[in-house]
Amino acid sequence: MAHQWRPKTGDGNTLPSVHKVSFSDSSSHKRDSGRPSSSSNSRPSSPAKPPQRRLQSQHSWSERQDSRNLQHINRRSEALWQQTVVSPSAPQPKPFLIYHDSFLSLLGPKPTLQVLIDDPRAPYFHEAGVFYPPTNTLFITSNRLEDPSPDAVTTRNKTIVITKLEFFSPTDFTRDKVRCPERCYMAKGGTNYRDGLILCAQGSLREPSGLIYMEAKRPHKTTTLLNNYHSRPFNSPTDVVVHSDGSIWFTDPIYGYEQGFRPKPQLPQQVYRFDPSTGDIRVVADGFGRPNGLCFSPDENTLYITDTDIIHGDGSIDNRRAATIYAYSVHWEHSAPFLANRRVFAYADTGAPSGVRCDVFGNVYSGCGDGVNVWNGGGMLVGKIQIEGGCANFCFGGNGEMWCLGEHKLWRVQLGTETKGALLGI
């Protein structure tokens, strides 16, 4: 008898008939074909050990066949979800991997992926990714670059460069280097703030780490917002986000210490909330291997935090460690926000989830080892934007535009015009 298996969408509706998979459970007929009918009255003349051994052998053979059938079903199911979920009327675009039909509406009718810059000289496109709409300017921080100058001794002869791209059209832009003052030592993650942006300054062996405000327009004046936790130095702040109440939330792993340009840590690896209006700084979450990216859901009722403990600052990789996005409920008590109900939201199957963002629909995007992975609000992986070499971070522009940071390459993605980042909503 032939069995038909029909996949279902996340809301329980059966997918169209083009997704139907049929296979024949012929192995069960083969198992029974060599056995006497259950209605037969014939019995062996001597029910001794040989027939018992034969039954055991038949039972073992049956288990092996069941196992083969299960493997066959799993292979067919896996192939279905990874290859043929998209209906023939909407062929799957090559750089985009679709796990659920809901990803199609995010991609729009003509999604594209293109390389804007390919610079083999150095990994200039690593972190931050902050788009400033008033001047159509994108700010990006590099990975660690060699710096032989005497001033770089406190950063182990490493430096980080801030690149500024000013766009006149999607592919017409100018590229410039921001001359960052000393207090922006080893800048990393960033976010929009007032008339500029906040950068995470990781510091050096001499300079403290903390949060720096930089004006978006020349001469890019900077102001230190925070550089200690009640006199104790931070480790090396990595990513930052601003709540609608004006408070600033950021992660503080020990990557700077592991990479040799920060002193021995004096604080655990935690997540902080800083209120510039009152000066209050407090810990809101702990218990991470390496806290990294963070973002709020569109309604700000959920905070997503990535843990990239799988990769340490010395470059070592241990697949037993976390490559996880955690979700927290934002709960208010005594007019103050607290994080509650920590739960695993998603686990990256390739590399580590570094930067994380939400769109206006509540979908969660994260830069991983194979590109940008996209989950819906329920934690279902709905699709991937496949990028050669992976993508540590990215950011939304306007009208479905996205820039992905691939170290030596800067990628531009065009999604559907209704797919907007929750941070800017443009």
C-alpha positions as CSV (number, residue, x, y, z in Angstrom):
1,M,0.0,0.0,0.0
2,A,1.4,3.4,-1.0
3,H,1.6,6.1,1.7
4,Q,1.5,9.8,0.9
5,W,3.2,12.4,3.1
6,R,2.2,16.0,2.9
7,P,4.2,18.8,4.6
8,K,2.5,21.6,6.4
9,T,3.2,25.2,6.8
10,G,3.8,26.8,10.2
11,D,0.0,27.6,10.6
12,G,-0.9,23.9,10.0
13,N,-2.2,24.3,6.4
14,T,-1.2,21.6,4.0
15,L,1.1,22.7,1.2
16,P,-0.1,22.5,-2.4
17,S,-0.1,19.1,-4.1
18,V,3.1,20.0,-6.0
19,H,4.9,19.3,-2.7
20,K,3.5,15.7,-2.4
21,V,6.0,13.0,-1.8
22,S,5.0,9.3,-2.3
23,F,6.9,6.2,-1.5
24,S,6.0,2.6,-1.3
25,D,6.3,0.6,1.9
26,S,7.2,-2.5,-0.1
27,S,9.6,-3.7,2.5
28,S,6.7,-4.8,4.7
29,H,5.4,-7.0,2.0
30,K,8.8,-8.5,1.5
31,R,9.1,-9.3,5.2
32,D,5.7,-11.1,5.3
33,S,6.2,-12.9,2.0
34,G,8.3,-15.6,3.5
35,R,6.1,-16.2,6.5
36,P,3.2,-18.6,6.8
37,S,-0.2,-17.0,6.9
38,S,-1.7,-16.3,10.4
39,S,-4.6,-18.5,9.5
40,S,-2.4,-21.5,8.8
41,N,-2.8,-24.4,11.3
42,S,0.5,-26.0,10.4
43,R,3.0,-26.2,13.3
44,P,6.5,-27.5,13.4
45,S,6.8,-31.0,14.7
46,S,9.4,-30.0,17.3
47,P,9.3,-26.4,18.7
48,A,13.0,-26.5,19.7
49,K,15.8,-23.9,19.5
50,P,16.3,-23.7,15.7
51,P,12.9,-22.2,15.1
52,Q,13.5,-19.8,18.0
53,R,16.8,-18.7,16.5
54,R,15.1,-18.2,13.2
55,L,12.5,-15.9,14.8
56,Q,15.2,-13.9,16.4
57,S,16.9,-13.6,13.1
58,Q,13.7,-12.6,11.4
59,H,13.1,-10.0,14.1
60,S,16.6,-8.5,13.7
61,W,16.2,-8.4,9.9
62,S,12.9,-6.6,10.4
63,E,14.5,-4.0,12.6
64,R,17.2,-3.4,10.0
65,Q,14.5,-2.9,7.3
66,D,12.5,-0.5,9.5
67,S,15.7,1.5,10.1
68,R,16.4,1.7,6.4
69,N,12.8,2.8,5.8
70,L,13.2,5.5,8.4
71,Q,16.4,6.7,6.9
72,H,14.7,6.7,3.5
73,I,11.8,8.8,4.8
74,N,14.1,11.2,6.5
75,R,16.2,11.7,3.4
76,R,13.1,12.4,1.3
77,S,11.7,14.8,3.9
78,E,15.0,16.7,4.2
79,A,15.2,17.0,0.4
80,L,11.6,18.2,0.3
81,W,12.1,21.0,2.8
82,Q,15.5,22.1,1.4
83,Q,14.8,21.8,-2.3
84,T,11.2,21.8,-3.3
85,V,9.3,23.9,-0.7
86,V,9.0,26.7,-3.3
87,S,6.2,26.1,-5.8
88,P,7.1,26.0,-9.5
89,S,5.3,29.3,-10.0
90,A,8.0,31.0,-7.8
91,P,11.4,29.5,-8.7
92,Q,14.0,29.7,-5.9
93,P,16.5,32.4,-6.5
94,K,20.1,31.0,-6.5
95,P,21.7,33.0,-3.6
96,F,18.6,32.6,-1.4
97,L,17.8,29.4,0.5
98,I,14.1,29.1,1.3
99,Y,13.0,26.9,4.2
100,H,9.4,28.2,4.4
101,D,7.1,30.0,2.0
102,S,6.9,33.0,4.3
103,F,10.4,34.0,3.3
104,L,9.2,34.7,-0.2
105,S,7.2,37.7,0.9
106,L,10.3,39.1,2.6
107,L,12.4,38.6,-0.6
108,G,9.9,40.3,-2.9
109,P,9.5,39.6,-6.6
110,K,13.1,40.3,-7.6
111,P,15.7,39.8,-4.8
112,T,19.3,40.5,-5.7
113,L,22.7,40.0,-4.1
114,Q,25.7,41.8,-5.5
115,V,29.3,42.7,-4.4
116,L,29.7,46.5,-4.0
117,I,33.3,46.4,-3.0
118,D,36.0,43.7,-3.2
119,D,39.1,44.9,-1.4
120,P,41.8,42.2,-1.1
121,R,44.1,44.6,0.8
122,A,42.5,44.2,4.2
123,P,39.3,43.1,6.0
124,Y,37.7,46.6,6.1
125,F,34.1,45.3,6.4
126,H,33.7,43.6,9.7
127,E,31.4,45.2,12.3
128,A,29.1,48.1,13.1
129,G,27.1,48.7,10.0
130,V,25.3,51.9,10.9
131,F,23.2,53.7,8.3
132,Y,22.6,57.4,8.9
133,P,19.6,58.3,6.7
134,P,19.9,62.2,6.6
135,T,23.1,61.9,4.5
136,N,22.7,58.4,3.2
137,T,25.9,57.4,4.9
138,L,27.0,54.0,6.0
139,F,29.6,53.5,8.7
140,I,31.6,50.3,9.0
141,T,34.4,49.2,11.3
142,S,37.2,46.9,10.1
143,N,38.7,43.8,11.6
144,R,42.0,44.2,13.3
145,L,44.7,45.5,10.9
146,E,48.4,45.7,11.3
147,D,49.8,49.0,12.6
148,P,53.6,49.2,12.9
149,S,53.5,52.8,14.4
150,P,54.9,53.3,17.9
151,D,51.5,54.6,19.1
152,A,50.0,51.1,18.4
153,V,52.1,49.3,21.0
154,T,49.2,49.4,23.5
155,T,47.0,47.5,21.0
156,R,49.7,45.0,20.1
157,N,50.4,46.8,16.9
158,K,46.8,46.5,15.7
159,T,44.3,49.1,14.7
160,I,40.7,49.3,13.5
161,V,39.6,51.6,10.7
162,I,36.2,53.2,10.4
163,T,35.0,53.4,6.8
164,K,32.3,55.9,5.6
165,L,30.3,55.4,2.4
166,E,28.1,58.2,1.2
167,F,25.5,56.9,-1.3
168,F,24.0,58.9,-4.2
169,S,22.3,55.8,-5.7
170,P,22.4,52.1,-4.7
171,T,25.7,51.6,-6.6
172,D,27.1,55.1,-6.8
173,F,28.9,56.2,-3.7
174,T,32.1,57.7,-2.3
175,R,34.4,55.9,0.1
176,D,36.3,57.7,2.9
177,K,38.2,56.9,6.1
178,V,37.0,58.5,9.3
179,R,39.9,60.0,11.2
180,C,38.8,58.8,14.6
181,P,40.2,60.5,17.7
182,E,42.2,58.5,20.3
183,R,39.2,57.8,22.5
184,C,37.7,55.6,19.8
185,Y,40.4,53.0,20.3
186,M,39.5,49.7,18.6
187,A,35.9,50.6,17.7
188,K,33.6,47.6,17.0
189,G,29.8,47.6,17.1
190,G,27.6,50.6,16.8
191,T,24.0,51.9,16.4
192,N,22.2,55.1,15.6
193,Y,21.9,57.8,18.3
194,R,20.7,61.4,18.1
195,D,22.6,63.2,15.2
196,G,25.2,60.5,14.9
197,L,26.1,57.1,16.2
198,I,27.3,55.2,19.3
199,L,30.4,53.1,18.9
200,C,31.7,50.4,21.2
201,A,35.3,51.3,22.0
202,Q,37.1,48.2,23.0
203,G,40.0,50.2,24.5
204,S,43.6,49.1,24.7
205,L,46.2,48.1,27.3
206,R,46.2,51.8,28.4
207,E,43.0,53.3,27.2
208,P,39.7,52.3,28.9
209,S,36.9,50.7,27.0
210,G,33.4,52.0,26.8
211,L,30.8,53.8,24.7
212,I,31.6,56.7,22.5
213,Y,29.2,59.1,20.7
214,M,30.4,60.2,17.3
215,E,28.7,62.9,15.2
216,A,27.8,61.7,11.8
217,K,29.0,64.8,10.0
218,R,32.5,66.1,9.7
219,P,34.7,66.6,11.7
220,H,33.1,63.7,13.5
221,K,33.5,65.0,17.0
222,T,33.4,62.4,19.7
223,T,32.2,62.3,23.3
224,T,32.8,59.6,25.9
225,L,29.4,58.4,27.3
226,L,30.6,55.7,29.6
227,N,33.9,54.0,30.4
228,N,33.5,52.1,33.7
229,Y,31.1,50.2,35.9
230,H,31.3,51.9,39.2
231,S,35.1,52.4,38.8
232,R,35.7,48.9,37.5
233,P,36.8,48.8,33.8
234,F,34.7,47.0,31.2
235,N,36.2,44.1,29.2
236,S,35.7,45.1,25.5
237,P,32.2,46.2,24.6
238,T,31.1,44.6,21.4
239,D,27.6,45.6,20.4
240,V,25.0,48.3,21.4
241,V,21.4,49.1,20.9
242,V,19.2,52.1,22.1
243,H,15.8,51.6,23.6
244,S,13.0,54.1,22.9
245,D,13.2,55.4,26.5
246,G,16.7,56.6,25.7
247,S,18.6,53.9,27.6
248,I,21.6,52.3,26.0
249,W,22.1,48.5,26.2
250,F,25.4,46.8,25.3
251,T,27.3,43.5,25.6
252,D,30.8,43.1,27.1
253,P,32.7,39.9,26.3
254,I,36.4,39.4,26.8
255,Y,37.5,39.2,23.2
256,G,39.9,42.1,23.7
257,Y,41.8,40.3,26.4
258,E,42.0,37.1,24.4
259,Q,43.3,39.0,21.4
260,G,46.0,40.6,23.6
261,F,45.1,44.3,23.6
262,R,43.1,44.5,26.8
263,P,44.2,43.8,30.4
264,K,43.0,40.9,32.5
265,P,39.2,41.1,32.9
266,Q,37.8,42.5,36.1
267,L,34.2,41.9,35.4
268,P,32.1,38.9,34.2
269,Q,30.9,38.8,30.6
270,Q,27.6,40.5,31.0
271,V,24.9,42.7,29.3
272,Y,24.4,46.3,30.7
273,R,21.8,49.0,30.6
274,F,23.0,52.6,30.8
275,D,20.6,55.6,31.3
276,P,22.4,58.8,30.1
277,S,19.7,61.0,31.7
278,T,20.4,59.7,35.3
279,G,23.9,58.1,34.9
280,D,22.5,54.8,36.2
281,I,24.5,51.7,34.9
282,R,23.4,48.2,35.9
283,V,23.7,44.6,34.8
284,V,20.6,43.2,33.1
285,A,21.8,39.7,32.0
286,D,24.7,37.3,32.7
287,G,25.5,33.7,32.3
288,F,27.0,33.9,28.8
289,G,30.0,32.3,27.2
290,R,30.6,35.3,24.9
291,P,27.7,37.8,24.7
292,N,27.8,39.5,21.3
293,G,25.0,41.0,19.3
294,L,21.7,42.3,20.7
295,C,18.5,43.9,19.4
296,F,14.9,44.5,20.5
297,S,11.8,43.2,18.8
298,P,9.7,45.9,17.1
299,D,7.4,46.2,20.2
300,E,10.4,46.2,22.5
301,N,8.8,43.4,24.6
302,T,11.7,41.0,23.7
303,L,15.4,41.4,23.7
304,Y,17.5,39.0,21.6
305,I,21.1,38.4,22.6
306,T,23.6,36.2,20.7
307,D,26.2,34.0,22.4
308,T,29.2,33.3,20.2
309,D,31.1,31.1,22.7
310,I,31.8,28.6,19.9
311,I,34.6,31.0,18.7
312,H,37.0,32.5,21.2
313,G,39.3,35.5,20.6
314,D,42.3,33.3,20.0
315,G,40.6,31.8,17.0
316,S,39.9,28.4,18.6
317,I,36.6,26.8,17.7
318,D,34.7,24.3,19.9
319,N,31.4,23.0,18.5
320,R,30.3,22.0,22.0
321,R,30.1,25.7,23.0
322,A,27.2,28.0,22.3
323,A,26.3,29.4,18.9
324,T,22.9,30.5,20.2
325,I,20.4,33.4,20.1
326,Y,18.6,33.8,23.4
327,A,15.3,35.6,23.9
328,Y,14.4,37.5,27.0
329,S,11.0,39.0,28.0
330,V,11.3,42.7,28.9
331,H,9.4,43.0,32.2
332,W,8.8,46.3,34.0
333,E,8.9,46.6,37.8
334,H,9.1,49.8,39.9
335,S,9.3,51.8,36.7
336,A,12.4,49.9,35.6
337,P,12.9,47.2,32.9
338,F,14.1,43.7,33.9
339,L,14.9,40.8,31.6
340,A,13.0,37.6,32.5
341,N,12.1,34.2,30.9
342,R,15.4,33.5,29.2
343,R,15.0,30.9,26.5
344,V,16.8,29.5,23.5
345,F,15.4,31.2,20.5
346,A,17.6,29.7,17.8
347,Y,20.9,27.8,17.3
348,A,23.0,28.6,14.2
349,D,23.8,25.4,12.2
350,T,26.9,27.1,10.5
351,G,29.3,29.2,12.4
352,A,28.1,31.6,15.1
353,P,25.3,34.1,15.1
354,S,27.1,37.5,15.6
355,G,25.1,40.6,14.7
356,V,21.3,40.4,15.1
357,R,18.5,42.6,13.8
358,C,14.7,42.5,13.5
359,D,12.5,43.7,10.7
360,V,9.2,45.5,11.2
361,F,7.3,42.2,11.0
362,G,9.2,40.7,14.0
363,N,11.5,38.3,12.0
364,V,15.0,37.9,13.4
365,Y,18.1,38.1,11.2
366,S,21.6,37.2,12.2
367,G,25.0,37.1,10.5
368,C,26.3,33.5,10.6
369,G,29.0,31.4,9.0
370,D,27.0,30.9,5.7
371,G,25.5,34.4,5.4
372,V,22.4,36.0,7.0
373,N,20.0,33.5,8.6
374,V,16.4,34.5,9.1
375,W,13.9,33.2,11.7
376,N,10.3,34.1,12.2
377,G,9.2,35.3,15.6
378,G,8.5,31.8,16.7
379,G,12.1,30.7,16.1
380,M,11.5,28.8,12.8
381,L,14.3,29.1,10.3
382,V,12.5,30.5,7.2
383,G,15.4,31.3,4.9
384,K,19.0,32.2,4.4
385,I,20.8,34.9,2.4
386,Q,23.8,32.8,1.3
387,I,27.1,34.8,1.3
388,E,30.4,33.3,0.4
389,G,32.7,33.3,3.4
390,G,29.8,34.2,5.8
391,C,28.8,37.5,7.3
392,A,29.6,38.7,10.8
393,N,27.3,41.7,10.7
394,F,24.9,43.6,8.4
395,C,22.4,46.4,8.5
396,F,19.2,47.6,6.9
397,G,19.0,50.6,4.7
398,G,15.7,51.9,3.2
399,N,13.1,50.1,1.1
400,G,14.3,46.6,1.5
401,E,18.0,47.4,1.1
402,M,20.6,45.6,3.2
403,W,24.4,45.7,3.4
404,C,26.2,42.6,4.5
405,L,29.8,42.8,5.8
406,G,32.0,40.0,4.5
407,E,35.5,41.1,5.7
408,H,37.1,41.9,2.3
409,K,33.8,42.3,0.6
410,L,30.8,44.5,1.0
411,W,27.6,43.0,-0.3
412,R,24.4,44.7,-1.2
413,V,21.1,42.8,-0.9
414,Q,17.8,44.0,-2.3
415,L,14.8,42.5,-0.6
416,G,11.1,43.3,-1.0
417,T,10.4,47.0,-0.5
418,E,8.1,46.3,2.4
419,T,10.9,44.5,4.3
420,K,12.2,47.2,6.5
421,G,14.5,47.1,9.5
422,A,12.8,47.6,12.8
423,L,15.5,50.0,14.1
424,L,14.9,52.7,11.4
425,G,11.6,51.5,9.9
426,I,12.4,53.1,6.5
